[in-house]
Amino acid sequence: MRDNEELPQAEIIELQTLRDEIKNANDAELVLNSDSYTSAWQMIEREFIERLLACDLKDDQGRRVWQEATNVLRATRRFLEETMQSGELAQSRLEELEKMANHRHRFSRSLF
């Protein structure tokens, strides 16, 4: 779909939003599938967990700090995974909108 002049402004905005989500999803996928990222993430997670387990039973603050660090690390990975999933949904919606627009375009041409 290249001729945005024929589309209502709301559809143009939605198309751009969907394209942005797809780009973000592709970026997230590149990061998640990167050997460097995977190795670094695993090393950092292992280090955080080792430090958490090494805390003295009476060191509530230390355990809390390392547990929170582990949670933040895992939340970062979840965010990237959710960004990928969101991009898959955006891709489906974009394809649906393009089919509808193409159908609308063919229908309007057949009227003339």
N, CA, C and O atoms as CSV, one atom per row, in Angstrom:
chain,resi,resn,atom,element,x,y,z
A,1,MET,N,N,0.858,-1.154,0.000
A,1,MET,CA,C,0.000,0.000,0.000
A,1,MET,C,C,0.904,1.215,0.000
A,1,MET,O,O,1.566,1.503,0.997
A,2,ARG,N,N,0.934,1.927,-1.112
A,2,ARG,CA,C,1.852,3.053,-1.240
A,2,ARG,C,C,1.136,4.386,-1.326
A,2,ARG,O,O,1.733,5.421,-1.031
A,3,ASP,N,N,-0.085,4.388,-1.710
A,3,ASP,CA,C,-0.781,5.635,-1.971
A,3,ASP,C,C,-1.553,6.076,-0.728
A,3,ASP,O,O,-2.765,5.877,-0.645
A,4,ASN,N,N,-0.857,6.670,0.232
A,4,ASN,CA,C,-1.471,7.071,1.489
A,4,ASN,C,C,-2.434,8.235,1.341
A,4,ASN,O,O,-3.249,8.482,2.230
A,5,GLU,N,N,-2.350,8.957,0.218
A,5,GLU,CA,C,-3.259,10.098,0.037
A,5,GLU,C,C,-4.725,9.668,-0.015
A,5,GLU,O,O,-5.614,10.457,0.305
A,6,GLU,N,N,-4.980,8.428,-0.415
A,6,GLU,CA,C,-6.346,7.947,-0.531
A,6,GLU,C,C,-6.895,7.445,0.798
A,6,GLU,O,O,-8.089,7.166,0.901
A,7,LEU,N,N,-6.051,7.325,1.812
A,7,LEU,CA,C,-6.472,6.781,3.088
A,7,LEU,C,C,-6.871,7.886,4.060
A,7,LEU,O,O,-6.308,8.981,4.035
A,8,PRO,N,N,-7.845,7.592,4.914
A,8,PRO,CA,C,-8.175,8.547,5.977
A,8,PRO,C,C,-6.981,8.709,6.923
A,8,PRO,O,O,-6.182,7.787,7.085
A,9,GLN,N,N,-6.866,9.879,7.542
A,9,GLN,CA,C,-5.736,10.181,8.423
A,9,GLN,C,C,-5.582,9.130,9.532
A,9,GLN,O,O,-4.462,8.737,9.860
A,10,ALA,N,N,-6.687,8.681,10.101
A,10,ALA,CA,C,-6.621,7.687,11.184
A,10,ALA,C,C,-5.965,6.393,10.703
A,10,ALA,O,O,-5.193,5.779,11.440
A,11,GLU,N,N,-6.264,5.981,9.483
A,11,GLU,CA,C,-5.660,4.764,8.946
A,11,GLU,C,C,-4.174,4.960,8.683
A,11,GLU,O,O,-3.376,4.049,8.903
A,12,ILE,N,N,-3.801,6.149,8.212
A,12,ILE,CA,C,-2.386,6.443,7.976
A,12,ILE,C,C,-1.617,6.356,9.286
A,12,ILE,O,O,-0.530,5.780,9.340
A,13,ILE,N,N,-2.181,6.928,10.337
A,13,ILE,CA,C,-1.532,6.886,11.653
A,13,ILE,C,C,-1.431,5.445,12.144
A,13,ILE,O,O,-0.391,5.037,12.662
A,14,GLU,N,N,-2.500,4.675,11.985
A,14,GLU,CA,C,-2.470,3.279,12.425
A,14,GLU,C,C,-1.416,2.490,11.651
A,14,GLU,O,O,-0.687,1.686,12.233
A,15,LEU,N,N,-1.336,2.718,10.350
A,15,LEU,CA,C,-0.336,2.012,9.541
A,15,LEU,C,C,1.080,2.345,10.011
A,15,LEU,O,O,1.925,1.456,10.121
A,16,GLN,N,N,1.337,3.619,10.287
A,16,GLN,CA,C,2.666,4.014,10.743
A,16,GLN,C,C,2.969,3.406,12.112
A,16,GLN,O,O,4.088,2.959,12.366
A,17,THR,N,N,1.971,3.392,12.984
A,17,THR,CA,C,2.150,2.789,14.311
A,17,THR,C,C,2.472,1.302,14.177
A,17,THR,O,O,3.368,0.793,14.850
A,18,LEU,N,N,1.747,0.617,13.318
A,18,LEU,CA,C,1.991,-0.811,13.102
A,18,LEU,C,C,3.392,-1.047,12.539
A,18,LEU,O,O,4.089,-1.968,12.965
A,19,ARG,N,N,3.798,-0.223,11.589
A,19,ARG,CA,C,5.146,-0.366,11.015
A,19,ARG,C,C,6.219,-0.131,12.072
A,19,ARG,O,O,7.238,-0.821,12.095
A,20,ASP,N,N,5.986,0.844,12.946
A,20,ASP,CA,C,6.934,1.105,14.039
A,20,ASP,C,C,7.014,-0.096,14.981
A,20,ASP,O,O,8.104,-0.485,15.399
A,21,GLU,N,N,5.864,-0.684,15.316
A,21,GLU,CA,C,5.846,-1.864,16.195
A,21,GLU,C,C,6.589,-3.034,15.547
A,21,GLU,O,O,7.312,-3.766,16.223
A,22,ILE,N,N,6.411,-3.205,14.258
A,22,ILE,CA,C,7.090,-4.288,13.533
A,22,ILE,C,C,8.598,-4.055,13.539
A,22,ILE,O,O,9.369,-4.995,13.735
A,23,LYS,N,N,9.025,-2.810,13.327
A,23,LYS,CA,C,10.458,-2.497,13.366
A,23,LYS,C,C,11.025,-2.772,14.761
A,23,LYS,O,O,12.097,-3.363,14.891
A,24,ASN,N,N,10.314,-2.347,15.792
A,24,ASN,CA,C,10.766,-2.594,17.160
A,24,ASN,C,C,10.857,-4.096,17.445
A,24,ASN,O,O,11.785,-4.554,18.112
A,25,ALA,N,N,9.891,-4.850,16.937
A,25,ALA,CA,C,9.894,-6.300,17.125
A,25,ALA,C,C,11.098,-6.928,16.429
A,25,ALA,O,O,11.735,-7.831,16.972
A,26,ASN,N,N,11.403,-6.450,15.238
A,26,ASN,CA,C,12.570,-6.973,14.521
A,26,ASN,C,C,13.856,-6.664,15.277
A,26,ASN,O,O,14.755,-7.501,15.357
A,27,ASP,N,N,13.939,-5.451,15.835
A,27,ASP,CA,C,15.106,-5.075,16.633
A,27,ASP,C,C,15.220,-5.975,17.868
A,27,ASP,O,O,16.305,-6.453,18.199
A,28,ALA,N,N,14.092,-6.199,18.542
A,28,ALA,CA,C,14.089,-7.054,19.738
A,28,ALA,C,C,14.520,-8.470,19.385
A,28,ALA,O,O,15.266,-9.103,20.132
A,29,GLU,N,N,14.053,-8.958,18.257
A,29,GLU,CA,C,14.419,-10.312,17.831
A,29,GLU,C,C,15.920,-10.414,17.560
A,29,GLU,O,O,16.552,-11.410,17.910
A,30,LEU,N,N,16.486,-9.381,16.936
A,30,LEU,CA,C,17.932,-9.385,16.685
A,30,LEU,C,C,18.715,-9.455,17.996
A,30,LEU,O,O,19.706,-10.178,18.104
A,31,VAL,N,N,18.258,-8.696,18.985
A,31,VAL,CA,C,18.938,-8.705,20.281
A,31,VAL,C,C,18.806,-10.076,20.930
A,31,VAL,O,O,19.800,-10.669,21.349
A,32,LEU,N,N,17.582,-10.576,21.013
A,32,LEU,CA,C,17.348,-11.856,21.691
A,32,LEU,C,C,18.070,-13.022,21.018
A,32,LEU,O,O,18.476,-13.970,21.689
A,33,ASN,N,N,18.230,-12.958,19.719
A,33,ASN,CA,C,18.876,-14.053,18.989
A,33,ASN,C,C,20.386,-13.877,18.872
A,33,ASN,O,O,21.078,-14.716,18.296
A,34,SER,N,N,20.880,-12.782,19.422
A,34,SER,CA,C,22.311,-12.520,19.372
A,34,SER,C,C,23.043,-13.412,20.375
A,34,SER,O,O,22.676,-13.478,21.548
A,35,ASP,N,N,24.077,-14.093,19.898
A,35,ASP,CA,C,24.883,-14.932,20.785
A,35,ASP,C,C,25.521,-14.097,21.898
A,35,ASP,O,O,25.621,-14.544,23.040
A,36,SER,N,N,25.944,-12.893,21.557
A,36,SER,CA,C,26.576,-12.017,22.556
A,36,SER,C,C,25.592,-11.661,23.659
A,36,SER,O,O,25.933,-11.707,24.841
A,37,TYR,N,N,24.364,-11.304,23.271
A,37,TYR,CA,C,23.355,-10.946,24.277
A,37,TYR,C,C,23.030,-12.152,25.150
A,37,TYR,O,O,22.971,-12.041,26.375
A,38,THR,N,N,22.820,-13.296,24.520
A,38,THR,CA,C,22.466,-14.505,25.266
A,38,THR,C,C,23.558,-14.861,26.267
A,38,THR,O,O,23.271,-15.167,27.424
A,39,SER,N,N,24.789,-14.822,25.827
A,39,SER,CA,C,25.909,-15.142,26.725
A,39,SER,C,C,25.996,-14.143,27.871
A,39,SER,O,O,26.148,-14.528,29.030
A,40,ALA,N,N,25.900,-12.867,27.544
A,40,ALA,CA,C,25.984,-11.831,28.576
A,40,ALA,C,C,24.832,-11.966,29.568
A,40,ALA,O,O,25.036,-11.878,30.779
A,41,TRP,N,N,23.623,-12.180,29.052
A,41,TRP,CA,C,22.447,-12.289,29.921
A,41,TRP,C,C,22.607,-13.470,30.877
A,41,TRP,O,O,22.349,-13.345,32.074
A,42,GLN,N,N,23.030,-14.604,30.350
A,42,GLN,CA,C,23.197,-15.793,31.189
A,42,GLN,C,C,24.284,-15.580,32.244
A,42,GLN,O,O,24.125,-15.990,33.394
A,43,MET,N,N,25.380,-14.941,31.853
A,43,MET,CA,C,26.467,-14.690,32.787
A,43,MET,C,C,26.006,-13.737,33.905
A,43,MET,O,O,26.289,-13.969,35.080
A,44,ILE,N,N,25.305,-12.680,33.531
A,44,ILE,CA,C,24.834,-11.709,34.530
A,44,ILE,C,C,23.810,-12.356,35.452
A,44,ILE,O,O,23.869,-12.172,36.668
A,45,GLU,N,N,22.874,-13.110,34.889
A,45,GLU,CA,C,21.870,-13.764,35.730
A,45,GLU,C,C,22.534,-14.736,36.713
A,45,GLU,O,O,22.194,-14.763,37.896
A,46,ARG,N,N,23.465,-15.516,36.220
A,46,ARG,CA,C,24.167,-16.467,37.080
A,46,ARG,C,C,24.896,-15.727,38.211
A,46,ARG,O,O,24.856,-16.151,39.366
A,47,GLU,N,N,25.555,-14.628,37.868
A,47,GLU,CA,C,26.272,-13.831,38.874
A,47,GLU,C,C,25.313,-13.272,39.926
A,47,GLU,O,O,25.593,-13.341,41.122
A,48,PHE,N,N,24.195,-12.724,39.484
A,48,PHE,CA,C,23.217,-12.172,40.422
A,48,PHE,C,C,22.688,-13.253,41.366
A,48,PHE,O,O,22.571,-13.030,42.571
A,49,ILE,N,N,22.374,-14.409,40.817
A,49,ILE,CA,C,21.828,-15.495,41.638
A,49,ILE,C,C,22.893,-16.012,42.619
A,49,ILE,O,O,22.589,-16.293,43.778
A,50,GLU,N,N,24.128,-16.132,42.151
A,50,GLU,CA,C,25.202,-16.563,43.051
A,50,GLU,C,C,25.371,-15.578,44.212
A,50,GLU,O,O,25.552,-15.983,45.361
A,51,ARG,N,N,25.309,-14.293,43.899
A,51,ARG,CA,C,25.437,-13.289,44.962
A,51,ARG,C,C,24.239,-13.332,45.916
A,51,ARG,O,O,24.378,-13.150,47.125
A,52,LEU,N,N,23.076,-13.574,45.344
A,52,LEU,CA,C,21.877,-13.695,46.178
A,52,LEU,C,C,22.017,-14.873,47.145
A,52,LEU,O,O,21.740,-14.749,48.338
A,53,LEU,N,N,22.444,-16.002,46.616
A,53,LEU,CA,C,22.588,-17.202,47.441
A,53,LEU,C,C,23.733,-17.081,48.456
A,53,LEU,O,O,23.720,-17.733,49.500
A,54,ALA,N,N,24.713,-16.245,48.135
A,54,ALA,CA,C,25.855,-16.071,49.034
A,54,ALA,C,C,25.552,-15.124,50.195
A,54,ALA,O,O,26.343,-15.029,51.134
A,55,CYS,N,N,24.437,-14.434,50.141
A,55,CYS,CA,C,24.084,-13.502,51.220
A,55,CYS,C,C,23.829,-14.260,52.517
A,55,CYS,O,O,23.265,-15.354,52.526
A,56,ASP,N,N,24.254,-13.655,53.587
A,56,ASP,CA,C,23.995,-14.200,54.914
A,56,ASP,C,C,22.492,-14.199,55.175
A,56,ASP,O,O,21.782,-13.312,54.701
A,57,LEU,N,N,22.008,-15.174,55.917
A,57,LEU,CA,C,20.578,-15.254,56.215
A,57,LEU,C,C,20.053,-13.990,56.907
A,57,LEU,O,O,18.876,-13.655,56.777
A,58,LYS,N,N,20.906,-13.305,57.624
A,58,LYS,CA,C,20.484,-12.091,58.332
A,58,LYS,C,C,20.597,-10.843,57.464
A,58,LYS,O,O,20.188,-9.760,57.882
A,59,ASP,N,N,21.148,-10.983,56.260
A,59,ASP,CA,C,21.360,-9.836,55.368
A,59,ASP,C,C,20.135,-9.627,54.473
A,59,ASP,O,O,20.169,-9.890,53.271
A,60,ASP,N,N,19.066,-9.151,55.087
A,60,ASP,CA,C,17.825,-8.923,54.327
A,60,ASP,C,C,18.025,-7.934,53.186
A,60,ASP,O,O,17.535,-8.144,52.076
A,61,GLN,N,N,18.743,-6.863,53.466
A,61,GLN,CA,C,18.950,-5.847,52.435
A,61,GLN,C,C,19.757,-6.404,51.265
A,61,GLN,O,O,19.414,-6.156,50.109
A,62,GLY,N,N,20.801,-7.137,51.541
A,62,GLY,CA,C,21.610,-7.728,50.479
A,62,GLY,C,C,20.801,-8.685,49.616
A,62,GLY,O,O,20.876,-8.647,48.388
A,63,ARG,N,N,20.026,-9.547,50.274
A,63,ARG,CA,C,19.178,-10.481,49.512
A,63,ARG,C,C,18.164,-9.724,48.675
A,63,ARG,O,O,17.905,-10.081,47.526
A,64,ARG,N,N,17.592,-8.679,49.252
A,64,ARG,CA,C,16.591,-7.881,48.533
A,64,ARG,C,C,17.212,-7.211,47.299
A,64,ARG,O,O,16.609,-7.183,46.226
A,65,VAL,N,N,18.416,-6.676,47.469
A,65,VAL,CA,C,19.103,-6.010,46.352
A,65,VAL,C,C,19.362,-6.990,45.212
A,65,VAL,O,O,19.070,-6.683,44.056
A,66,TRP,N,N,19.912,-8.176,45.528
A,66,TRP,CA,C,20.233,-9.131,44.472
A,66,TRP,C,C,18.988,-9.768,43.871
A,66,TRP,O,O,18.977,-10.108,42.688
A,67,GLN,N,N,17.943,-9.931,44.669
A,67,GLN,CA,C,16.682,-10.444,44.119
A,67,GLN,C,C,16.075,-9.420,43.162
A,67,GLN,O,O,15.578,-9.772,42.093
A,68,GLU,N,N,16.121,-8.159,43.559
A,68,GLU,CA,C,15.575,-7.101,42.693
A,68,GLU,C,C,16.395,-6.979,41.411
A,68,GLU,O,O,15.833,-6.793,40.332
A,69,ALA,N,N,17.713,-7.083,41.520
A,69,ALA,CA,C,18.557,-7.030,40.323
A,69,ALA,C,C,18.202,-8.174,39.361
A,69,ALA,O,O,18.125,-7.974,38.149
A,70,THR,N,N,17.990,-9.354,39.910
A,70,THR,CA,C,17.592,-10.505,39.093
A,70,THR,C,C,16.235,-10.265,38.446
A,70,THR,O,O,16.033,-10.589,37.276
A,71,ASN,N,N,15.305,-9.696,39.209
A,71,ASN,CA,C,13.969,-9.397,38.676
A,71,ASN,C,C,14.038,-8.392,37.535
A,71,ASN,O,O,13.348,-8.548,36.527
A,72,VAL,N,N,14.868,-7.361,37.685
A,72,VAL,CA,C,15.008,-6.343,36.635
A,72,VAL,C,C,15.611,-6.967,35.381
A,72,VAL,O,O,15.155,-6.700,34.269
A,73,LEU,N,N,16.627,-7.791,35.558
A,73,LEU,CA,C,17.242,-8.462,34.414
A,73,LEU,C,C,16.217,-9.307,33.663
A,73,LEU,O,O,16.145,-9.262,32.435
A,74,ARG,N,N,15.432,-10.072,34.404
A,74,ARG,CA,C,14.418,-10.924,33.771
A,74,ARG,C,C,13.304,-10.091,33.136
A,74,ARG,O,O,12.762,-10.473,32.099
A,75,ALA,N,N,12.964,-8.970,33.744
A,75,ALA,CA,C,11.939,-8.083,33.170
A,75,ALA,C,C,12.408,-7.504,31.839
A,75,ALA,O,O,11.610,-7.305,30.922
A,76,THR,N,N,13.697,-7.239,31.743
A,76,THR,CA,C,14.253,-6.729,30.482
A,76,THR,C,C,14.073,-7.753,29.372
A,76,THR,O,O,13.662,-7.413,28.263
A,77,ARG,N,N,14.376,-8.991,29.672
A,77,ARG,CA,C,14.212,-10.065,28.675
A,77,ARG,C,C,12.730,-10.234,28.308
A,77,ARG,O,O,12.387,-10.379,27.135
A,78,ARG,N,N,11.854,-10.213,29.331
A,78,ARG,CA,C,10.409,-10.329,29.073
A,78,ARG,C,C,9.921,-9.199,28.184
A,78,ARG,O,O,9.102,-9.419,27.292
A,79,PHE,N,N,10.420,-7.990,28.422
A,79,PHE,CA,C,10.030,-6.841,27.601
A,79,PHE,C,C,10.387,-7.085,26.136
A,79,PHE,O,O,9.576,-6.830,25.246
A,80,LEU,N,N,11.592,-7.574,25.890
A,80,LEU,CA,C,12.000,-7.856,24.514
A,80,LEU,C,C,11.138,-8.954,23.896
A,80,LEU,O,O,10.765,-8.864,22.727
A,81,GLU,N,N,10.825,-9.977,24.667
A,81,GLU,CA,C,9.972,-11.061,24.162
A,81,GLU,C,C,8.563,-10.554,23.864
A,81,GLU,O,O,7.975,-10.916,22.845
A,82,GLU,N,N,8.025,-9.723,24.743
A,82,GLU,CA,C,6.687,-9.160,24.518
A,82,GLU,C,C,6.681,-8.213,23.328
A,82,GLU,O,O,5.690,-8.129,22.602
A,83,THR,N,N,7.790,-7.497,23.125
A,83,THR,CA,C,7.906,-6.616,21.959
A,83,THR,C,C,7.864,-7.438,20.682
A,83,THR,O,O,7.238,-7.037,19.701
A,84,MET,N,N,8.531,-8.591,20.691
A,84,MET,CA,C,8.480,-9.481,19.528
A,84,MET,C,C,7.056,-9.967,19.268
A,84,MET,O,O,6.593,-9.959,18.128
A,85,GLN,N,N,6.368,-10.386,20.319
A,85,GLN,CA,C,4.991,-10.870,20.175
A,85,GLN,C,C,4.074,-9.757,19.667
A,85,GLN,O,O,3.214,-9.989,18.818
A,86,SER,N,N,4.263,-8.578,20.182
A,86,SER,CA,C,3.458,-7.434,19.753
A,86,SER,C,C,3.690,-7.159,18.267
A,86,SER,O,O,2.758,-6.817,17.539
A,87,GLY,N,N,4.926,-7.310,17.830
A,87,GLY,CA,C,5.245,-7.111,16.418
A,87,GLY,C,C,4.576,-8.143,15.524
A,87,GLY,O,O,4.174,-7.832,14.403
A,88,GLU,N,N,4.458,-9.365,16.013
A,88,GLU,CA,C,3.764,-10.399,15.240
A,88,GLU,C,C,2.294,-10.042,15.067
A,88,GLU,O,O,1.726,-10.218,13.990
A,89,LEU,N,N,1.686,-9.542,16.131
A,89,LEU,CA,C,0.290,-9.111,16.044
A,89,LEU,C,C,0.160,-7.907,15.113
A,89,LEU,O,O,-0.783,-7.818,14.326
A,90,ALA,N,N,1.104,-6.994,15.210
A,90,ALA,CA,C,1.084,-5.807,14.343
A,90,ALA,C,C,1.221,-6.217,12.881
A,90,ALA,O,O,0.558,-5.651,12.012
A,91,GLN,N,N,2.082,-7.201,12.607
A,91,GLN,CA,C,2.256,-7.674,11.231
A,91,GLN,C,C,0.948,-8.255,10.695
A,91,GLN,O,O,0.580,-7.997,9.548
A,92,SER,N,N,0.255,-9.027,11.507
A,92,SER,CA,C,-1.033,-9.598,11.082
A,92,SER,C,C,-2.047,-8.497,10.806
A,92,SER,O,O,-2.764,-8.542,9.807
A,93,ARG,N,N,-2.105,-7.509,11.694
A,93,ARG,CA,C,-3.050,-6.396,11.525
A,93,ARG,C,C,-2.701,-5.584,10.276
A,93,ARG,O,O,-3.594,-5.172,9.535
A,94,LEU,N,N,-1.403,-5.352,10.038
A,94,LEU,CA,C,-0.980,-4.606,8.860
A,94,LEU,C,C,-1.393,-5.340,7.591
A,94,LEU,O,O,-1.892,-4.723,6.650
A,95,GLU,N,N,-1.190,-6.640,7.561
A,95,GLU,CA,C,-1.583,-7.426,6.388
A,95,GLU,C,C,-3.093,-7.363,6.174
A,95,GLU,O,O,-3.566,-7.274,5.042
A,96,GLU,N,N,-3.843,-7.410,7.277
A,96,GLU,CA,C,-5.303,-7.313,7.197
A,96,GLU,C,C,-5.729,-5.954,6.621
A,96,GLU,O,O,-6.596,-5.890,5.749
A,97,LEU,N,N,-5.122,-4.885,7.108
A,97,LEU,CA,C,-5.455,-3.544,6.616
A,97,LEU,C,C,-5.081,-3.380,5.147
A,97,LEU,O,O,-5.818,-2.762,4.378
A,98,GLU,N,N,-3.938,-3.932,4.762
A,98,GLU,CA,C,-3.519,-3.834,3.366
A,98,GLU,C,C,-4.474,-4.581,2.442
A,98,GLU,O,O,-4.784,-4.103,1.351
A,99,LYS,N,N,-4.943,-5.759,2.877
A,99,LYS,CA,C,-5.919,-6.506,2.078
A,99,LYS,C,C,-7.208,-5.712,1.935
A,99,LYS,O,O,-7.780,-5.632,0.848
A,100,MET,N,N,-7.661,-5.128,3.035
A,100,MET,CA,C,-8.900,-4.337,2.989
A,100,MET,C,C,-8.735,-3.131,2.068
A,100,MET,O,O,-9.636,-2.813,1.292
A,101,ALA,N,N,-7.595,-2.464,2.152
A,101,ALA,CA,C,-7.345,-1.292,1.319
A,101,ALA,C,C,-7.262,-1.688,-0.153
A,101,ALA,O,O,-7.794,-0.989,-1.015
A,102,ASN,N,N,-6.602,-2.797,-0.441
A,102,ASN,CA,C,-6.508,-3.267,-1.826
A,102,ASN,C,C,-7.885,-3.640,-2.362
A,102,ASN,O,O,-8.217,-3.339,-3.509
A,103,HIS,N,N,-8.675,-4.292,-1.530
A,103,HIS,CA,C,-10.034,-4.654,-1.934
A,103,HIS,C,C,-10.858,-3.394,-2.197
A,103,HIS,O,O,-11.579,-3.309,-3.191
A,104,ARG,N,N,-10.743,-2.422,-1.301
A,104,ARG,CA,C,-11.471,-1.159,-1.447
A,104,ARG,C,C,-11.047,-0.445,-2.721
A,104,ARG,O,O,-11.881,0.111,-3.436
A,105,HIS,N,N,-9.735,-0.463,-3.006
A,105,HIS,CA,C,-9.196,0.197,-4.193
A,105,HIS,C,C,-9.709,-0.482,-5.469
A,105,HIS,O,O,-10.116,0.188,-6.419
A,106,ARG,N,N,-9.685,-1.834,-5.478
A,106,ARG,CA,C,-10.201,-2.555,-6.653
A,106,ARG,C,C,-11.687,-2.315,-6.842
A,106,ARG,O,O,-12.160,-2.172,-7.970
A,107,PHE,N,N,-12.433,-2.270,-5.727
A,107,PHE,CA,C,-13.871,-2.050,-5.799
A,107,PHE,C,C,-14.177,-0.651,-6.343
A,107,PHE,O,O,-15.067,-0.493,-7.179
A,108,SER,N,N,-13.446,0.357,-5.876
A,108,SER,CA,C,-13.705,1.726,-6.332
A,108,SER,C,C,-13.329,1.886,-7.814
A,108,SER,O,O,-13.966,2.660,-8.529
A,109,ARG,N,N,-12.306,1.165,-8.276
A,109,ARG,CA,C,-11.927,1.237,-9.686
A,109,ARG,C,C,-12.977,0.546,-10.567
A,109,ARG,O,O,-13.190,0.950,-11.711
A,110,SER,N,N,-13.620,-0.478,-10.043
A,110,SER,CA,C,-14.611,-1.192,-10.843
A,110,SER,C,C,-15.889,-0.372,-11.011
A,110,SER,O,O,-16.695,-0.649,-11.899
A,111,LEU,N,N,-16.068,0.620,-10.171
A,111,LEU,CA,C,-17.249,1.463,-10.269
A,111,LEU,C,C,-17.144,2.438,-11.440
A,111,LEU,O,O,-18.162,2.951,-11.905
A,112,PHE,N,N,-15.965,2.694,-11.908
A,112,PHE,CA,C,-15.782,3.690,-12.974
A,112,PHE,C,C,-15.490,3.069,-14.290
A,112,PHE,O,O,-15.312,3.777,-15.281
